[in-house]
Amino acid sequence: MTIQVDNRAGSAQMAPLLRKLGEEVELTMMPYGDVAFLGYGVGGAPVSVGIEMKSLSDVLACIQSGRFAGHQLPGLIQSYDYVWLLVEGVWRSRPQDGVLEYRREGNHGGQFWSAAGGGRKLWLWRDLESWLNTVCVMGGIRVHRVRDWNEGAAWMKTLHQWFVKGDHSSHLVMYSGKAIAGDEALLVRPSLVRRVAAELPGIGFKRSAAVAAHFKTVAEMVSAPLSEWLMVDGVGRKTATDIVRGLSGGK
């Protein structure tokens, strides 16, 4: 699937970096976000992904102006199913006083730490981190950091491939006696029918989806005869026989 990149300055620089990594890129005008693509979400449903690119200096300008929270953030949330804020730069808290410092290139080579801001205005590290936390927790979008835009392009390629792959169930594990481990990435909690079905012989988590689609309640599932189980997608005669026998107490 093609990755769309906004054709304006600040975004267009990502196009050649992605193409160098073998990605198919289309430059276009985008109302919100700098990079976007389509992929597959829960159950293989098509979803849209938007990425807003900002350097550290861009983020500090946003904190001052409030433009991101007031204009860009609402537009991003309305435009895409999943949104990331990708921040470029390397920074730290100055040990002696907590001033925000960033890594910069020297005129004659090498790198050094420099205080962000200048003059009478010095940023504190906690102010930046608090703003990023607010965007993540209150704004509901994901935040990722990269050292430079080359690393950013590699991260975008990985994210794009993950969504295009479509199979996002490998992190899901069922536990006896308690609910499924939190599926925080996709915000999905399986139904009671599916959680019970996953414990049946020969079913497991993946096949439990077909069982939950066939039976509306646990009671209906437990009382179903062999012929009904054979109608469940992916359940063969041996598995159905083992299930019915197990649910009836081994008779």
C-alpha positions as a printed Julia matrix, in Angstrom:
251×3 Matrix{Float64}:
   0.0     0.0    0.0
   1.18    3.51  -0.83
   2.37    5.91   1.86
   1.1     9.46   1.37
   3.4    12.34   2.31
   2.36   15.99   2.48
   4.07   17.9   -0.32
   4.8    21.04   1.69
   8.1    22.03   3.26
   8.82   20.2    6.49
   7.0    17.06   5.36
   8.23   16.47   1.81
  11.74   15.66   3.09
  10.4    12.32   4.28
   9.49   11.14   0.75
  13.04   10.42  -0.53
  13.99    8.8    2.79
  11.04    6.4    2.56
  11.69    5.67  -1.13
  15.29    4.84  -0.29
  13.92    2.18   2.08
  11.83    0.66  -0.72
   8.46    2.22   0.14
   6.02    3.44  -2.51
   5.35    7.12  -1.81
   2.82    9.62  -3.15
   3.33   13.34  -2.55
   0.02   15.12  -2.06
  -1.62   17.99  -0.18
  -2.9    16.8    3.19
  -5.23   18.89   5.41
  -3.96   17.2    8.58
  -0.86   15.16   9.27
   2.42   14.87   7.4
   2.33   11.16   6.55
  -0.63    8.8    6.17
  -1.43    5.3    4.97
  -4.1     2.61   5.11
  -3.75   -0.74   6.83
  -5.68   -3.43   8.68
  -6.89   -3.21  12.27
  -9.03   -5.39  14.5
 -10.44   -8.39  12.66
  -8.87   -7.26   9.4
 -10.98   -4.11   9.16
  -9.38   -1.31   7.09
  -8.04    1.57   9.16
  -6.27    4.86   8.48
  -3.05    5.96  10.16
  -1.84    9.56  10.39
   1.55   10.8   11.56
   2.36   14.37  12.55
   6.1    15.15  12.29
   7.68   17.76  14.55
  11.21   18.63  15.53
  11.95   19.55  19.12
  11.91   23.25  18.22
   8.51   22.77  16.52
   7.13   21.19  19.7
   8.38   24.06  21.86
   6.74   26.54  19.47
   3.48   24.57  19.73
   3.59   24.71  23.52
   3.9    28.5   23.35
   1.27   29.11  20.68
  -1.24   26.4   21.58
  -1.88   25.86  17.86
  -1.34   22.1   17.94
  -3.84   21.45  20.73
  -6.34   23.97  19.39
  -6.25   23.19  15.66
  -4.06   20.29  14.56
  -4.92   17.76  17.26
  -8.73   17.85  16.74
  -8.22   17.6   12.97
  -5.89   14.63  13.29
  -8.27   12.77  15.58
 -11.2    13.36  13.22
  -9.2    12.39  10.12
  -7.54    9.11  11.18
  -8.28    5.99  13.17
  -4.78    5.94  14.67
  -2.59    9.01  15.18
   1.07    9.37  16.1
   3.07   12.46  16.98
   6.64   11.76  15.85
   9.16   14.04  17.56
  12.7    14.39  16.21
  15.6    15.32  18.46
  17.74   14.24  21.4
  17.22   16.03  24.69
  17.78   15.67  28.41
  17.25   17.33  31.78
  20.35   19.29  32.84
  21.5    17.52  36.02
  22.01   20.58  38.21
  18.76   22.47  37.57
  16.39   20.54  35.25
  16.8    22.92  32.3
  15.93   21.3   28.96
  19.04   20.66  26.87
  19.23   19.3   23.34
  22.04   17.73  21.36
  23.37   19.95  18.59
  26.17   19.84  16.03
  29.32   21.93  16.56
  30.66   24.25  13.86
  33.83   22.19  13.57
  32.32   18.76  14.02
  31.3    16.91  17.12
  28.22   17.37  19.26
  27.44   19.16  22.49
  24.51   19.9   24.81
  22.85   23.29  24.55
  20.03   24.81  26.59
  16.75   25.02  24.67
  15.4    28.51  24.25
  17.74   31.41  24.72
  18.08   34.74  26.44
  15.81   35.0   29.44
  13.56   32.15  28.26
  14.92   28.74  29.23
  12.74   25.68  28.98
  12.52   23.15  31.76
  12.66   19.47  30.82
   9.56   18.8   32.92
   7.53   21.32  30.89
   8.23   19.45  27.65
   7.59   16.03  29.15
   4.36   17.21  30.79
   3.1    18.56  27.46
   3.89   15.28  25.72
   2.08   13.38  28.48
  -0.95   15.64  28.07
  -1.03   15.02  24.3
  -0.79   11.28  24.89
  -3.17   10.83  27.84
  -5.69   13.64  27.34
  -5.42   13.97  23.56
  -5.48   10.23  23.02
  -2.69   10.05  20.44
   0.56    8.12  20.56
   3.95    9.82  20.9
   7.19    8.41  19.47
  10.68    9.92  19.48
  13.52    9.51  16.99
  17.08   10.89  16.94
  16.84   12.11  13.33
  14.57   11.82  10.31
  16.51    8.85   8.89
  15.52    6.92  11.99
  12.04    8.38  11.61
  11.75    6.95   8.09
  12.84    3.51   9.32
  10.25    3.69  12.1
   7.51    4.69   9.63
   8.38    1.76   7.37
   8.15   -0.63  10.32
   4.81    0.84  11.41
   3.46    0.69   7.86
   4.47   -2.96   7.46
   2.88   -3.82  10.81
  -0.48   -2.38   9.77
  -0.31   -3.89   6.27
   0.41   -7.35   7.73
  -2.99   -7.34   9.43
  -2.39  -10.17  11.93
  -2.16   -8.45  15.33
  -3.19  -11.28  17.65
   0.17  -12.73  18.68
   0.25  -10.68  21.9
  -3.08  -12.04  23.12
  -2.89  -14.76  25.78
  -5.83  -16.28  27.64
  -5.62  -17.07  31.36
  -7.85  -19.44  33.33
  -9.91  -17.83  36.07
  -9.47  -14.24  34.93
 -10.07  -11.98  31.97
  -7.76  -11.71  29.03
  -4.55   -9.75  29.52
  -5.23   -6.11  28.63
  -5.27   -5.58  24.89
  -4.31   -1.95  25.32
  -2.94   -1.56  21.8
  -6.31   -2.25  20.17
  -8.67   -1.49  23.07
 -10.54   -4.78  22.58
 -11.97   -6.96  25.37
 -13.25  -10.37  24.19
 -16.81  -11.35  25.11
 -17.54  -13.89  27.85
 -18.51  -16.45  25.19
 -15.14  -16.04  23.49
 -13.15  -16.23  26.72
 -14.94  -19.46  27.72
 -14.63  -20.9   24.21
 -10.87  -20.32  24.22
 -10.59  -22.82  27.09
 -12.32  -25.64  25.19
 -10.23  -28.46  23.66
  -8.91  -27.67  20.19
 -10.17  -24.07  20.15
  -7.69  -21.55  21.57
  -7.89  -17.79  21.15
  -7.92  -17.5   17.34
 -10.62  -20.13  16.76
 -12.67  -18.77  19.65
 -13.71  -15.85  17.41
 -15.67  -18.21  15.15
 -17.3   -19.85  18.19
 -18.34  -16.46  19.61
 -19.77  -15.48  16.23
 -21.91  -18.65  16.17
 -23.2   -18.76  19.76
 -24.81  -15.76  21.44
 -24.52  -16.95  25.06
 -22.44  -19.36  27.12
 -25.6   -21.36  27.93
 -26.37  -21.79  24.23
 -22.79  -22.91  23.61
 -22.76  -25.41  26.49
 -26.09  -27.03  25.54
 -25.36  -27.25  21.81
 -25.4   -30.76  20.26
 -22.64  -32.2   18.11
 -24.46  -31.21  14.91
 -24.46  -27.56  15.99
 -20.73  -27.56  16.76
 -20.01  -28.99  13.31
 -21.55  -25.83  11.85
 -18.9   -23.62  13.51
 -16.26  -22.5   11.02
 -12.98  -24.36  11.56
 -14.35  -26.99  13.96
 -14.02  -30.57  12.7
 -15.73  -33.72  13.93
 -12.97  -34.76  16.33
 -12.78  -31.32  17.93
 -16.58  -31.05  18.12
 -16.81  -34.5   19.72
 -14.16  -33.62  22.3
 -15.96  -30.35  23.12
 -19.4   -31.94  23.55
 -17.91  -34.72  25.64
 -16.05  -32.21  27.82
 -19.05  -29.95  28.32
 -21.24  -32.91  29.28
 -18.86  -34.08  31.94
 -17.02  -36.64  29.84
 -20.03  -38.79  29.03
